[in-house]
């Protein structure tokens, strides 16, 4: 029997790495063929998706080769090494097949939620399969195993025939398709190419490069045609609304003003810190148990305008689906204006939220958040007179950024002391006294309260509050280690200290009141569309209810399709992290290792979450 050298063994494993990459890439490719996304594909999209499948499959196959085959084969355990590499490839192939079934059912890939439901206590209460299903699945698993074993025979012949000549072509091909896929995705995401946006989400745990902010800083702007090519095309993947809207316009149309404070911690809503906003809250409806739709700006604003979770962002962005609220306002003849301290280009709210609004203001002048917050206030107050005299109802979106920046000039950093001169994030730890940092933040909120007070006083003194709905809230909260788990800021967890924000609503003729039942950002759209004459039940276009409706909100979905959580009414948090791990905690982020997911509640939550997919 001929003894193989170390190089020959390594080449044999490399050949199987090539074959296993092709096997897994074919499985990834079939995800798109079986799904609705195939209808969006063009030539460039197919090339990108093929390269992405090869790139992701190459990464999956690299693990069995580098970590298992090479160490064993090079030390003389060739047969064991081959069995391990083939066995792991077969396991990956089976998991990718199962993931495709999960994705078709739930619209997300295998993650901690699914694993908990399959292997956790009470799994049989959720998944009940007929015996024939197990037989079919077993046969398919056997087939995938045979394909993996057959691939080894092909790899042996390939290594003998090609030898070292296959090394550099393999390396160059893997690097080439990976680089092309990454760069083409960066381009496709920037110009909103549907074939790129739709196909990317199909590949499990695939996070390609985006460079929107870099391109904006470099002065690159996408052609308007790139965002409009598919604007008139009906979506073939989402149903929003689920039923056509039935509209009976009211006798008079109210003006609507959205005032949004970025990163607004509820503890600042006091007479001492925010006297103008606190006064306004006492005069109107204060919803004192209000949760955002996310712990970050992008999906929070999405939830506020669409009445749906950021889970739908990618699908709506690719399909150019606009918020029903904005569409109805435009149809009713509203003058829509935006005043945002941070640019509306990143995240691309100019396209996703305000894509149909003409002459949209996307920038506010100023070198700092403090200057821009002041400028946007002045711009709104300057425009208020002409808007009022025009005779048209108006919608204004004012988005303040100072509490997010946590940076204020020294002359304005005096009310609350002791206060840091600037936000020194390098000093933060679980044992530090947060008071000086929080006082700096409170001084920022106090300055924005002064500016918002000017807006409210102008509406009040001009008599506009008699015919203007005002919605004043935060996109999400800002944590200052309230949970004592060393979390500062936002985007870190889904506890109430990053989700709960004040919500103050002024509706002409509605008496002042304080509401303590759970409300969410998803409730704002149903409340406003009802005032605009929409007769449909809220479930036709939103996951929310009318704000005054005290019904339990059930499992509140917060986050995005990548990192999200269900917050249950008693504030248990079921979080799916980016890496797919499921973490279950109480409201203070203490682990609940013995918690069992209720199967009926899970089924209702998932059905509701996916109800706007066709």
PyMOL commands that set and color helices and strands:
alter all, ss='L'
color gray80, all
select helices_A, chain A and resi 6-34+36-40+43-73+78-106+112-119+123-126+131-162+165-191+194-200+212-217+224-228+266-268+275-283+297-306+313-319+324-331+349-352+369-389+402-405+410-412+425-427+435-461+464-467+496-499+522-531+538-540+599-609
alter helices_A, ss='H'
color red, helices_A
select strands_A, chain A and resi 255-261+285-287+290-291+335-340+394-400+468-474+479-480+488-489+503-506+513-515+519-520+556-559+564-567+573-576+582-585
alter strands_A, ss='S'
color yellow, strands_A
deselect
rebuild
show_as cartoon
